[in-house]
Amino acid sequence: MSLRADLRLGLQEVLVNAVCHGNAMETARLVRIRRVISPDWFFWSVRDEGQGFPRSLRFAGLPDTLGASHGRGLFLIQHCFDAVRWNSRGNMILVAKRRPGPGPGSSLFDPPDGPALPAGGQATGA
């Protein structure tokens, strides 16, 4: 897929998970989104107000039935982005996609409990 298609599908799945699963469709709950652009990477963090979910469920394979109406979201997220991390609670996800083109290969993040930004990263959202 193209960069645009990967980002569109991956972000759609992240947001659907936050609204439907994290916040359980409760309209009083917020989803917080932050976008950061560095010379080499696009980053998004998405935090919902839900309970989170266990580490054991975070790295999903394809569901047994590909035609199922649900169950592919985490699989798609992992395949649309170059890196995926969650906070320890499981209610915040940080996804990253390498920007196309030449550039100094900056190191990626390894957040213990939230997003870490590369040096010189530019925050563009709240």
Buried (B, 14 or more C-beta within 10 A) or exposed (E): EEEEEBBEBBBBBBBEBBBBBBBEEEEEBEBEBBBBBBEBBBBBBBBBBBEBBEEEEBEBEEBEEEEEEEEBBBBBBBBBBEBBBBBEEBBBBBBBBBBEEEEEEBEBBEBEEBBBBBEEBEEEEE
